[in-house]
Amino acid sequence: MLRAALLPCLLLSTPSVSTAAARGHGDNCARACDKCLQPVRFNDSLPTDPAAVHLCRSRLALSSRHLCLQNYCGPEAAGLALGAWNATCSELVGSPLPPLLVNHSREALARLPRIHKGDALGADGPLVEAVIPSAGFFRAWAETLDSVDFVKRHHSLYALATGLFWAGVVLIGFVHKLCLAFSRMRRGRHQRRPPSTPRLVDAGRRWFQRNVTIPAAFGYRCAEAVWWASIPPRMQAMTIAVFLLMNLFFGVHGYMIVSENMYLPSWEQQVLRYASDRMGIMAFANFPLIWLFGMRNNVAIWLTGWSAQTYNHFHRWVARAATLQALVHAFGYTAFILRSHGWKSLLWLYSTLFFSAGQVAAVLMCALVACSFCWIRRRHYETFLVLHIGMSVLLLVAMLGHVSIFHGRLNSLFWIPVYIWVLDRSIRLLRLIAFNPLRIYADAYASFSAETNIVRLNVSIGKGTYKVRPGTYYYLTLLEDAHFWESHPFSVASVSSHSLKSTDELSPLLTAERPRRLEAGDGSGPGRRGRGGKQMTFLIRPYNGFTKRLKRLASDEPSSPVRLRVFVEGPYGHTTALDRYDRVVFLAGGSGVSVFLSYQRLLAGSGSAVQLHWAVREPAFATEVLATDMDEDWIGREDFSVDLYVPASMPATDAADGRPRAGVRHHATRLDVDTVVQTAVAAAGRGQRLCVVACGPSSIKDETRAAVVAALRGAECRLDFVEESW
């Protein structure tokens, strides 16, 4: 026999026949005797007796099995089997075993007739004396059973190994999160400077960041699509690559091909059947992981602190691997049926539930992968979402029908995704209720300005004690929208406890004097639920789909904000401890400035030196944000600066007195990400902690990632990179 590692290289070998070798089959030794003698009928029982009853009533049948066990398995195995048979027969027919008619002498055993593979045995020709299987016949059955058990054991082990792999990945993330928390506790809440470390340790850390954790997998593109697909960062890509290589190894390893297989006579049949079964089991075993990683409320996110985008990458690649495995299973099993039984058997199988449901499941998995490419998700997200949910439900139902042939043994792989989905929906409902317990939906006021090309959405917070953490995002659902069932994520720009002015009242961008804000008690302004009411502000760039419809709703009354009802589900995401860095540099594009705005209060009292480099196309948008959303305490501080990269037509000074705006620099050029990062790294001394935050369009994120990787080569400071994602 041969335990093959690579299917194309499977060879057949014939082991020598010996009693000692036969006794090495363990538990299958007794089963091999049963299989050899199962078709044999003796004349000392009724021909209509079932096989189990025949064994209990026929002395010849019992004696033949006992002799087979003694000859091939040893006296101990024979005694254990005899005791088990006696208990079974007492329960089955109500009487113990009949006495054995066995002569144990070697001469008597040598004279007993042997049955061989291919002998015509059955009820039509009952035997009149005890028999034992020939050595070759017994070996064939023993090796067949060993082969089946070996392959089935590896089916289960390798299916379990994929789950254990991801459990190990999550465990590493959880331990890393604990270590970071412990390190922060040791340094204290307001101590930013980490303990000094040897230069060699710092160099190793920078090397690991530069080559593993931060860079893109290939080239520099990571946030931007490559060939209609999204490529995860290198660390995630390496994790996915290990998972794929594991699945490839598990697909070709762990098979035992034997020269005489009583179920599958040829090596080709064994390869097709074993490999097809392996791929089907592993594909179904990946279903709980696919559903877990694809949910908003993913326990792995809570344990590791990684972004939802990270688990979305895992979700897609696990699903792609499962789809490929399902295709190998479907085509391999079809080829096995054709080679073993022909077209008639294949056509008959299409009339069975398990086979037709399996074909439907394979088609649905291919359709799900085809409809999930980056180009479709970004341009037709609503269509993608409806198809994704609908086909996923049908897929689960089809898989339940496909595994019905196992009589419930694999049903847990169906129910686990169902439980995950129900739990996710339940937590989503609880998040809705927690945000506004009195009536679930919240009041919102939306306004759109063609000059800024931004929808400003102010959402009233239902509870005065509700705290919005920086860096978090919420899923918003518009009840006035025609597609009221859709929800989309948006980052919180700011939280205020007062009503905001309309954009018509805002002063120019570079004026030295700021306009007065309306306080909560002023009694004016939209979106205020009463004295001291709080609002969340979202700055939303309208594109297609949901944001385009939101723009249309907000444009219904150009002179004043439009009142809307929204479901607010959140918060999601995690707050990065930016206040523990000596220097923080934000590189934002367009509405990506929301990330900086959400952190400004956290950073205001931290003592960190903060720089905002903001590329924005609409000067009016920059005017509005600086005048309305930026804290007054920032402007004029020595440790804070704003660099605006806007069109040349925007004035650099106030039209009234010609004075430049304190702390704000205007550049009529494109944002040079490399120069900004290199300058920030050079300004940070050894031992200082510098964090570069990229937020906004994919191009800025990828350029910033590449610039940070390049700067790590000569950096003396502790340099980290944070990317806005959800």
PyMOL commands that set and color helices and strands:
alter all, ss='L'
color gray80, all
select helices_A, chain A and resi 7-9+19-25+27-37+51-57+59-72+75-92+106-111+135-187+199-213+234-252+267-285+287-294+299-304+308-340+343-349+353-370+374-379+381-406+412-435+503-505+520-522+546-554+578-580+590-604+619-629+673-683+698-711
alter helices_A, ss='H'
color red, helices_A
select strands_A, chain A and resi 2-4+114-115+132-133+255-257+442-449+454-460+473-478+488-491+494-496+535-540+562-572+583-589+609-615+640-645+664-667+689-695+718-723
alter strands_A, ss='S'
color yellow, strands_A
deselect
rebuild
show_as cartoon
